Amino acid sequence: MRGQSDTRIIRQNEPAPAQLWGGDRHANCALHTVAMVRLRSDPRTRAYAARRTTEGLSSSVIKRCIKRYIARELYPLIVATQTG
């Protein structure tokens, strides 16, 4: 093993496996549900997804972006309710 190089390919546009980050399965499930409901019913989210699709992004990447946006939006509210 000593002296051997790592043969894994690093892809720039692909996220690392979720196992590396850990996380809360229930929170991830809730986040996924919120994102899917927004994609179906929220006009702003639908417009965002349509715009990003025309830019050439895949649906999985678009969903990941939407989930990140929702998480950034909700995290301060969750922390405020836990501390106050």
C-alpha positions as CSV (number, residue, x, y, z in Angstrom):
1,M,0.0,0.0,0.0
2,R,2.8,2.4,0.7
3,G,3.8,4.5,-2.3
4,Q,0.7,3.6,-4.3
5,S,-1.3,6.5,-5.7
6,D,-5.0,6.9,-5.1
7,T,-6.8,5.9,-8.4
8,R,-10.1,7.4,-7.7
9,I,-11.3,10.1,-10.1
10,I,-12.3,13.4,-8.6
11,R,-15.2,14.9,-10.4
12,Q,-15.7,18.7,-10.0
13,N,-19.4,18.9,-10.7
14,E,-20.4,15.9,-8.7
15,P,-21.0,16.1,-4.9
16,A,-19.2,13.7,-2.5
17,P,-21.2,10.7,-1.3
18,A,-23.7,11.5,1.5
19,Q,-22.0,9.0,3.8
20,L,-19.0,11.4,4.1
21,W,-21.2,14.2,5.5
22,G,-23.4,12.3,7.9
23,G,-26.7,14.0,8.6
24,D,-30.2,13.5,9.9
25,R,-32.4,11.2,7.7
26,H,-35.6,12.6,9.1
27,A,-34.5,16.2,8.3
28,N,-33.4,15.2,4.9
29,C,-36.7,13.5,4.2
30,A,-38.6,16.6,5.4
31,L,-36.4,18.8,3.2
32,H,-37.0,16.6,0.2
33,T,-40.8,16.7,0.8
34,V,-40.8,20.5,1.0
35,A,-38.7,20.8,-2.2
36,M,-41.0,18.5,-4.1
37,V,-44.1,20.3,-2.9
38,R,-42.6,23.7,-3.9
39,L,-41.7,22.3,-7.3
40,R,-45.3,21.3,-7.9
41,S,-47.1,24.3,-6.4
42,D,-44.8,27.4,-5.9
43,P,-44.7,29.6,-9.0
44,R,-41.2,31.1,-8.1
45,T,-39.7,27.6,-7.7
46,R,-41.3,26.4,-10.9
47,A,-39.9,29.4,-12.8
48,Y,-36.4,28.8,-11.2
49,A,-36.5,25.2,-12.3
50,A,-37.6,26.1,-15.8
51,R,-34.8,28.7,-16.1
52,R,-32.2,26.3,-14.8
53,T,-33.4,23.6,-17.2
54,T,-32.9,25.9,-20.2
55,E,-29.4,26.5,-18.9
56,G,-28.7,22.8,-19.3
57,L,-28.8,21.6,-15.7
58,S,-30.2,18.1,-14.9
59,S,-33.2,17.7,-12.7
60,S,-31.2,16.2,-9.9
61,V,-28.9,19.2,-9.8
62,I,-31.8,21.6,-9.8
63,K,-33.4,19.7,-6.9
64,R,-30.2,19.9,-5.0
65,C,-30.0,23.7,-5.5
66,I,-33.6,24.1,-4.4
67,K,-33.0,22.0,-1.2
68,R,-29.9,24.1,-0.4
69,Y,-32.0,27.3,-0.8
70,I,-34.7,25.9,1.5
71,A,-32.2,24.8,4.1
72,R,-30.6,28.2,4.2
73,E,-34.0,29.7,4.5
74,L,-35.2,27.4,7.3
75,Y,-32.1,26.9,9.4
76,P,-32.2,30.3,11.2
77,L,-35.8,29.7,12.0
78,I,-35.1,26.3,13.5
79,V,-32.2,27.6,15.6
80,A,-34.3,30.5,16.8
81,T,-37.1,28.3,18.0
82,Q,-34.7,25.9,19.8
83,T,-32.8,28.6,21.7
84,G,-35.7,31.0,22.4
